[in-house]
Amino acid sequence: MPAPVLIPIAAGAMAGMTGFIVRGLTIFFLAKGAFVFARMMVMLGLAFGTYIWVIEPLVAQATSTWTGLPGDLKTWLSAFGIIEVVSIMLSAYGLWAAKKLFLQRRG
């Protein structure tokens, strides 16, 4: 008759282990969620900073330069596709400036 005695002991051990596993998984997922949230906030900060200090001045300068050009020159630049080339170059320059501004190593 020792079998009925072992079953309640095993069930009690299983209940304690289940609580331990549930507690461990809860802590793990809370920590993972906090990490994901913190990383998301950092990325939003980088995006906001890049927009304010890199993209906005770049767009303002390009717009003021474009409005200062004569109409005939604008037509020729558009016909030859120079506008798309300048747009791609400004995007590359903006990404390079953002990288230099925010992602450089300090020290």
RONU-607729 format. One record per atom (N, C-alpha, C): x, y, z; chain; atom name; residue in three letters. Coordinates in Angstrom, 2 decimals. Example, Ala and Ser with C-alpha at 12.3 -4.5 7.8 and 13.67 -1.06 7.14 Angstrom:
east:north:up:unit:site:code
13.19:-5.69:7.80:A:N:ALA
12.30:-4.50:7.80:A:CA:ALA
13.20:-3.30:7.80:A:C:ALA
12.85:-2.25:7.08:A:N:SER
13.67:-1.06:7.14:A:CA:SER
12.90:0.03:7.87:A:C:SER
This chain:
east:north:up:unit:site:code
0.78:-1.20:0.00:A:N:MET
0.00:0.00:0.00:A:CA:MET
0.83:1.28:0.00:A:C:MET
2.10:1.24:-0.35:A:N:PRO
2.86:2.48:-0.37:A:CA:PRO
2.51:3.38:-1.54:A:C:PRO
1.90:2.88:-2.58:A:N:ALA
1.60:3.69:-3.76:A:CA:ALA
0.69:4.88:-3.45:A:C:ALA
-0.37:4.77:-2.65:A:N:PRO
-1.21:5.93:-2.37:A:CA:PRO
-0.47:7.02:-1.60:A:C:PRO
0.54:6.67:-0.86:A:N:VAL
1.30:7.67:-0.12:A:CA:VAL
2.20:8.48:-1.06:A:C:VAL
2.76:7.83:-2.07:A:N:LEU
3.66:8.51:-3.00:A:CA:LEU
2.93:9.48:-3.92:A:C:LEU
1.73:9.15:-4.29:A:N:ILE
0.98:10.01:-5.23:A:CA:ILE
0.71:11.39:-4.62:A:C:ILE
0.25:11.52:-3.36:A:N:PRO
0.07:12.87:-2.83:A:CA:PRO
1.39:13.62:-2.66:A:C:PRO
2.46:12.92:-2.35:A:N:ILE
3.76:13.60:-2.23:A:CA:ILE
4.20:14.13:-3.59:A:C:ILE
4.06:13.32:-4.64:A:N:ALA
4.43:13.74:-5.98:A:CA:ALA
3.55:14.89:-6.45:A:C:ALA
2.26:14.83:-6.12:A:N:ALA
1.35:15.91:-6.52:A:CA:ALA
1.71:17.21:-5.82:A:C:ALA
2.11:17.12:-4.54:A:N:GLY
2.52:18.33:-3.83:A:CA:GLY
3.80:18.91:-4.39:A:C:GLY
4.73:18.05:-4.76:A:N:ALA
5.98:18.53:-5.37:A:CA:ALA
5.71:19.16:-6.72:A:C:ALA
4.81:18.55:-7.47:A:N:MET
4.47:19.09:-8.78:A:CA:MET
3.81:20.46:-8.65:A:C:MET
2.96:20.63:-7.65:A:N:ALA
2.31:21.92:-7.45:A:CA:ALA
3.33:22.99:-7.08:A:C:ALA
4.29:22.65:-6.24:A:N:GLY
5.33:23.61:-5.89:A:CA:GLY
6.21:23.95:-7.09:A:C:GLY
6.52:22.96:-7.90:A:N:MET
7.35:23.19:-9.08:A:CA:MET
6.59:24.02:-10.12:A:C:MET
5.30:23.75:-10.26:A:N:THR
4.48:24.52:-11.20:A:CA:THR
4.44:25.99:-10.80:A:C:THR
4.29:26.25:-9.51:A:N:GLY
4.31:27.64:-9.04:A:CA:GLY
5.64:28.30:-9.30:A:C:GLY
6.72:27.56:-9.11:A:N:PHE
8.06:28.09:-9.37:A:CA:PHE
8.24:28.41:-10.85:A:C:PHE
7.78:27.52:-11.71:A:N:ILE
7.90:27.73:-13.16:A:CA:ILE
7.05:28.92:-13.61:A:C:ILE
5.83:29.00:-13.09:A:N:VAL
4.95:30.12:-13.46:A:CA:VAL
5.55:31.44:-13.00:A:C:VAL
6.08:31.46:-11.78:A:N:ARG
6.70:32.68:-11.26:A:CA:ARG
7.92:33.07:-12.10:A:C:ARG
8.74:32.08:-12.47:A:N:GLY
9.91:32.35:-13.30:A:CA:GLY
9.54:32.87:-14.67:A:C:GLY
8.53:32.24:-15.29:A:N:LEU
8.09:32.71:-16.61:A:CA:LEU
7.49:34.11:-16.53:A:C:LEU
6.77:34.40:-15.47:A:N:THR
6.19:35.74:-15.30:A:CA:THR
7.30:36.78:-15.20:A:C:THR
8.30:36.51:-14.41:A:N:ILE
9.42:37.45:-14.27:A:CA:ILE
10.15:37.60:-15.60:A:C:ILE
10.35:36.47:-16.31:A:N:PHE
11.03:36.52:-17.60:A:CA:PHE
10.27:37.39:-18.59:A:C:PHE
8.96:37.18:-18.72:A:N:PHE
8.19:37.95:-19.69:A:CA:PHE
8.05:39.42:-19.30:A:C:PHE
7.99:39.72:-18.01:A:N:LEU
7.97:41.12:-17.58:A:CA:LEU
9.29:41.81:-17.91:A:C:LEU
10.40:41.11:-17.68:A:N:ALA
11.71:41.69:-18.00:A:CA:ALA
11.86:41.87:-19.51:A:C:ALA
11.42:40.89:-20.28:A:N:LYS
11.49:40.99:-21.75:A:CA:LYS
10.62:42.14:-22.25:A:C:LYS
9.43:42.29:-21.68:A:N:GLY
8.55:43.39:-22.06:A:CA:GLY
9.16:44.74:-21.72:A:C:GLY
9.80:44.83:-20.56:A:N:ALA
10.45:46.09:-20.17:A:CA:ALA
11.60:46.40:-21.13:A:C:ALA
12.34:45.38:-21.53:A:N:PHE
13.44:45.58:-22.47:A:CA:PHE
12.93:46.06:-23.83:A:C:PHE
11.88:45.43:-24.31:A:N:VAL
11.30:45.83:-25.60:A:CA:VAL
10.76:47.25:-25.53:A:C:VAL
10.10:47.59:-24.43:A:N:PHE
9.57:48.94:-24.26:A:CA:PHE
10.70:49.97:-24.22:A:C:PHE
11.76:49.68:-23.48:A:N:ALA
12.89:50.61:-23.39:A:CA:ALA
13.55:50.78:-24.75:A:C:ALA
13.71:49.69:-25.48:A:N:ARG
14.33:49.79:-26.82:A:CA:ARG
13.45:50.60:-27.77:A:C:ARG
12.14:50.43:-27.66:A:N:MET
11.22:51.18:-28.51:A:CA:MET
11.30:52.68:-28.19:A:C:MET
11.41:53.03:-26.91:A:N:MET
11.53:54.43:-26.53:A:CA:MET
12.84:55.04:-27.04:A:C:MET
13.92:54.26:-27.00:A:N:VAL
15.20:54.75:-27.52:A:CA:VAL
15.10:54.99:-29.03:A:C:VAL
14.48:54.06:-29.74:A:N:MET
14.34:54.23:-31.20:A:CA:MET
13.45:55.43:-31.53:A:C:MET
12.40:55.63:-30.76:A:N:LEU
11.56:56.81:-30.99:A:CA:LEU
12.34:58.09:-30.72:A:C:LEU
13.18:58.08:-29.71:A:N:GLY
14.01:59.24:-29.42:A:CA:GLY
15.00:59.51:-30.54:A:C:GLY
15.60:58.45:-31.07:A:N:LEU
16.52:58.62:-32.20:A:CA:LEU
15.79:59.16:-33.43:A:C:LEU
14.60:58.63:-33.68:A:N:ALA
13.83:59.09:-34.83:A:CA:ALA
13.43:60.56:-34.66:A:C:ALA
13.00:60.92:-33.46:A:N:PHE
12.60:62.31:-33.22:A:CA:PHE
13.81:63.24:-33.34:A:C:PHE
14.92:62.85:-32.74:A:N:GLY
16.13:63.68:-32.82:A:CA:GLY
16.64:63.82:-34.24:A:C:GLY
16.58:62.73:-35.00:A:N:THR
17.01:62.78:-36.40:A:CA:THR
16.12:63.72:-37.19:A:C:THR
14.83:63.67:-36.93:A:N:TYR
13.92:64.54:-37.66:A:CA:TYR
14.18:66.01:-37.33:A:C:TYR
14.35:66.32:-36.04:A:N:ILE
14.50:67.70:-35.61:A:CA:ILE
15.84:68.28:-36.04:A:C:ILE
16.93:67.54:-35.84:A:N:TRP
18.26:68.12:-36.05:A:CA:TRP
18.89:67.80:-37.39:A:C:TRP
18.33:66.85:-38.16:A:N:VAL
18.94:66.51:-39.44:A:CA:VAL
17.97:66.74:-40.59:A:C:VAL
16.82:66.10:-40.55:A:N:ILE
15.90:66.12:-41.69:A:CA:ILE
15.26:67.48:-41.88:A:C:ILE
14.77:68.07:-40.80:A:N:GLU
14.07:69.36:-40.92:A:CA:GLU
14.97:70.46:-41.49:A:C:GLU
16.20:70.65:-41.00:A:N:PRO
17.06:71.67:-41.61:A:CA:PRO
17.44:71.35:-43.05:A:C:PRO
17.61:70.05:-43.35:A:N:LEU
17.96:69.65:-44.71:A:CA:LEU
16.82:69.95:-45.68:A:C:LEU
15.60:69.65:-45.28:A:N:VAL
14.43:69.92:-46.12:A:CA:VAL
14.22:71.42:-46.28:A:C:VAL
14.41:72.17:-45.20:A:N:ALA
14.24:73.63:-45.28:A:CA:ALA
15.26:74.25:-46.24:A:C:ALA
16.49:73.79:-46.17:A:N:GLN
17.52:74.33:-47.07:A:CA:GLN
17.24:73.94:-48.52:A:C:GLN
16.83:72.69:-48.76:A:N:ALA
16.53:72.26:-50.12:A:CA:ALA
15.33:73.01:-50.69:A:C:ALA
14.32:73.24:-49.87:A:N:THR
13.14:73.96:-50.32:A:CA:THR
13.47:75.41:-50.66:A:C:THR
14.26:76.06:-49.81:A:N:SER
14.61:77.45:-50.10:A:CA:SER
15.49:77.56:-51.34:A:C:SER
16.36:76.59:-51.55:A:N:THR
17.19:76.60:-52.76:A:CA:THR
16.33:76.36:-53.99:A:C:THR
15.39:75.42:-53.90:A:N:TRP
14.53:75.10:-55.04:A:CA:TRP
13.64:76.28:-55.42:A:C:TRP
13.12:77.00:-54.43:A:N:THR
12.25:78.14:-54.76:A:CA:THR
13.05:79.30:-55.33:A:C:THR
14.34:79.34:-55.09:A:N:GLY
15.17:80.42:-55.63:A:CA:GLY
15.60:80.22:-57.07:A:C:GLY
15.36:79.04:-57.62:A:N:LEU
15.76:78.76:-59.01:A:CA:LEU
14.76:79.35:-60.00:A:C:LEU
15.23:79.77:-61.17:A:N:PRO
14.29:80.25:-62.20:A:CA:PRO
13.42:79.10:-62.73:A:C:PRO
12.28:79.44:-63.24:A:N:GLY
11.31:78.45:-63.72:A:CA:GLY
11.83:77.60:-64.86:A:C:GLY
12.56:78.19:-65.81:A:N:ASP
13.08:77.41:-66.92:A:CA:ASP
14.09:76.36:-66.46:A:C:ASP
14.91:76.72:-65.50:A:N:LEU
15.89:75.78:-64.99:A:CA:LEU
15.20:74.63:-64.26:A:C:LEU
14.13:74.93:-63.53:A:N:LYS
13.37:73.87:-62.85:A:CA:LYS
12.80:72.88:-63.87:A:C:LYS
12.32:73.39:-64.98:A:N:THR
11.76:72.53:-66.02:A:CA:THR
12.82:71.59:-66.58:A:C:THR
13.99:72.12:-66.87:A:N:TRP
15.07:71.29:-67.43:A:CA:TRP
15.58:70.27:-66.40:A:C:TRP
15.70:70.70:-65.17:A:N:LEU
16.14:69.76:-64.13:A:CA:LEU
15.15:68.62:-63.96:A:C:LEU
13.87:68.92:-64.03:A:N:SER
12.84:67.88:-63.92:A:CA:SER
12.86:66.96:-65.14:A:C:SER
13.08:67.53:-66.33:A:N:ALA
13.08:66.73:-67.55:A:CA:ALA
14.23:65.73:-67.57:A:C:ALA
15.37:66.10:-67.06:A:N:PHE
16.53:65.20:-67.07:A:CA:PHE
16.61:64.29:-65.85:A:C:PHE
15.69:64.40:-64.92:A:N:GLY
15.67:63.53:-63.76:A:CA:GLY
16.65:63.93:-62.67:A:C:GLY
17.13:65.15:-62.73:A:N:ILE
18.08:65.62:-61.73:A:CA:ILE
17.41:65.70:-60.35:A:C:ILE
16.11:65.95:-60.33:A:N:ILE
15.38:66.08:-59.07:A:CA:ILE
15.46:64.76:-58.28:A:C:ILE
15.28:63.62:-58.96:A:N:GLU
15.35:62.33:-58.29:A:CA:GLU
16.76:62.06:-57.77:A:C:GLU
17.77:62.42:-58.55:A:N:VAL
19.16:62.22:-58.13:A:CA:VAL
19.45:63.04:-56.88:A:C:VAL
19.02:64.28:-56.88:A:N:VAL
19.25:65.15:-55.73:A:CA:VAL
18.49:64.62:-54.50:A:C:VAL
17.29:64.11:-54.72:A:N:SER
16.50:63.56:-53.63:A:CA:SER
17.21:62.36:-53.00:A:C:SER
17.75:61.47:-53.83:A:N:ILE
18.47:60.30:-53.31:A:CA:ILE
19.73:60.73:-52.58:A:C:ILE
20.44:61.71:-53.13:A:N:MET
21.66:62.18:-52.48:A:CA:MET
21.36:62.86:-51.14:A:C:MET
20.28:63.63:-51.08:A:N:LEU
19.90:64.26:-49.81:A:CA:LEU
19.49:63.21:-48.77:A:C:LEU
18.82:62.16:-49.20:A:N:SER
18.44:61.09:-48.26:A:CA:SER
19.69:60.40:-47.72:A:C:SER
20.64:60.11:-48.60:A:N:ALA
21.89:59.47:-48.16:A:CA:ALA
22.66:60.39:-47.21:A:C:ALA
22.70:61.66:-47.53:A:N:TYR
23.39:62.61:-46.66:A:CA:TYR
22.69:62.72:-45.30:A:C:TYR
21.38:62.71:-45.31:A:N:GLY
20.63:62.77:-44.06:A:CA:GLY
20.89:61.56:-43.19:A:C:GLY
20.92:60.36:-43.79:A:N:LEU
21.22:59.15:-43.02:A:CA:LEU
22.64:59.18:-42.48:A:C:LEU
23.58:59.65:-43.29:A:N:TRP
24.97:59.74:-42.84:A:CA:TRP
25.10:60.73:-41.68:A:C:TRP
24.43:61.86:-41.79:A:N:ALA
24.49:62.86:-40.72:A:CA:ALA
23.84:62.34:-39.44:A:C:ALA
22.74:61.63:-39.56:A:N:ALA
22.09:61.06:-38.38:A:CA:ALA
22.99:60.03:-37.72:A:C:ALA
23.65:59.23:-38.53:A:N:LYS
24.57:58.24:-37.98:A:CA:LYS
25.71:58.92:-37.23:A:C:LYS
26.28:59.95:-37.83:A:N:LYS
27.38:60.67:-37.19:A:CA:LYS
26.91:61.37:-35.92:A:C:LYS
25.70:61.89:-35.93:A:N:LEU
25.20:62.67:-34.80:A:CA:LEU
24.81:61.78:-33.61:A:C:LEU
24.16:60.65:-33.88:A:N:PHE
23.58:59.86:-32.80:A:CA:PHE
24.29:58.53:-32.53:A:C:PHE
24.90:57.93:-33.50:A:N:LEU
25.42:56.57:-33.31:A:CA:LEU
26.94:56.50:-33.24:A:C:LEU
27.59:57.62:-33.03:A:N:GLN
29.05:57.57:-32.95:A:CA:GLN
29.49:57.08:-31.57:A:C:GLN
30.67:56.50:-31.54:A:N:ARG
31.21:56.01:-30.26:A:CA:ARG
31.83:57.17:-29.49:A:C:ARG
31.54:57.19:-28.24:A:N:ARG
32.10:58.25:-27.40:A:CA:ARG
33.27:57.66:-26.62:A:C:ARG
34.32:58.46:-26.50:A:N:GLY
35.41:57.99:-25.65:A:CA:GLY
36.70:57.85:-26.31:A:C:GLY
